[in-house]
């Protein structure tokens, strides 16, 4: 599912400004494979396939300057779907996490765009 909203605020009179917000949310209910012998393996909630994930991006531009902030969410996943907790491993789950990224940009002219990026990783 995706949602997007864009507006042109007037915080600074006489300056060109834009602001946008975009959100993407994903749900993976099943991701299974069946072998020739008929064994079914569902990879949902495995290390690279979280059941829920999402990204929210917000951008603001003021003249030639721009600011982008982004948050990504990944649901908790199993370390290994084949391991059994208590026998093979004590805790087979990797906690959910949220990461944040920020980019500050400056457009010198129509052909040259410089950006400075700062990334921070926060886990929930």
C-alpha positions in Angstrom: 0.0 0.0 0.0 1.3 3.5 -0.8 0.3 7.0 0.1 1.7 10.3 -1.1 1.0 13.9 -0.3 2.6 17.0 -1.8 2.2 20.7 -1.0 3.8 24.0 -1.6 4.0 25.8 1.7 4.8 29.5 2.1 7.1 29.6 5.2 9.5 32.0 3.5 7.8 34.6 1.3 9.4 35.1 -2.1 11.1 31.7 -2.0 10.3 28.6 -4.0 9.3 25.8 -1.5 8.0 22.3 -1.8 7.2 19.6 0.8 6.2 16.0 0.2 5.4 12.9 2.3 5.4 9.4 1.0 4.7 6.1 2.8 4.9 2.5 1.6 3.7 -0.4 3.7 4.2 -4.0 2.8 2.7 -7.3 4.1 4.1 -10.7 3.1 1.6 -13.4 4.1 3.3 -16.3 2.4 6.5 -17.0 0.4 6.6 -20.8 0.1 8.4 -23.3 -2.2 7.5 -26.9 -2.7 10.2 -29.5 -3.4 9.7 -32.4 -5.8 9.2 -34.7 -2.8 6.2 -32.5 -1.7 8.0 -30.7 1.2 6.7 -27.2 1.7 9.0 -24.5 3.1 7.5 -21.1 3.9 10.2 -18.3 4.0 7.9 -15.7 5.5 9.5 -14.2 8.6 12.9 -15.6 7.6 16.0 -13.3 7.8 15.4 -11.5 4.5 11.6 -11.7 4.3 9.9 -9.9 7.2 6.1 -10.2 7.4 5.7 -6.4 7.7 7.9 -3.7 6.4 7.5 0.0 5.6 9.3 3.2 4.6 8.3 6.8 5.2 10.1 9.6 3.2 9.7 13.3 3.8 11.3 16.0 1.6 11.5 19.7 1.9 13.1 22.1 -0.6 13.8 25.8 -0.1 15.2 27.4 -3.3 18.4 25.5 -4.1 18.5 23.7 -0.7 16.8 20.4 0.1 16.3 18.2 3.1 15.2 14.5 3.0 14.4 12.4 6.0 13.6 8.7 5.7 12.5 6.0 8.2 12.5 2.3 7.4 10.8 -0.4 9.5 11.5 -4.1 9.4 9.4 -6.6 11.4 11.0 -9.2 13.6 12.3 -12.3 11.8 13.7 -15.7 12.5 17.4 -16.2 12.4 17.0 -19.7 10.8 13.6 -21.2 10.0 15.1 -24.8 10.3 16.4 -24.3 13.9 14.2 -25.3 16.9 14.3 -23.0 19.9 15.5 -24.7 23.0 17.3 -27.5 21.1 19.4 -25.7 18.4 19.3 -22.2 19.7 18.1 -20.3 22.8 16.4 -17.4 21.0 15.9 -17.8 17.2 14.3 -14.3 16.7 15.9 -11.1 15.5 14.1 -8.1 16.9 12.3 -5.6 14.7 14.3 -2.5 13.7 13.8 1.0 12.4 16.5 2.9 10.6 16.6 6.6 9.9 18.5 8.5 7.1 18.8 12.2 6.5 20.2 14.0 3.4 21.0 17.7 3.0 21.4 18.7 -0.6 22.3 21.9 -2.6 21.8 22.4 -6.3 24.5 24.6 -7.8 22.9 24.8 -11.2 20.7 22.6 -13.4 23.6 20.1 -14.1 25.3 19.9 -10.7 23.7 18.6 -7.6 25.7 18.1 -4.4 24.4 16.1 -1.4 25.6 15.5 2.1 24.1 12.4 3.8 23.9 11.4 7.5 22.6 8.0 8.4 21.7 6.9 11.9 20.6 3.4 13.0 18.1 3.1 15.8 16.6 -0.2 16.7 13.3 -0.6 18.4 
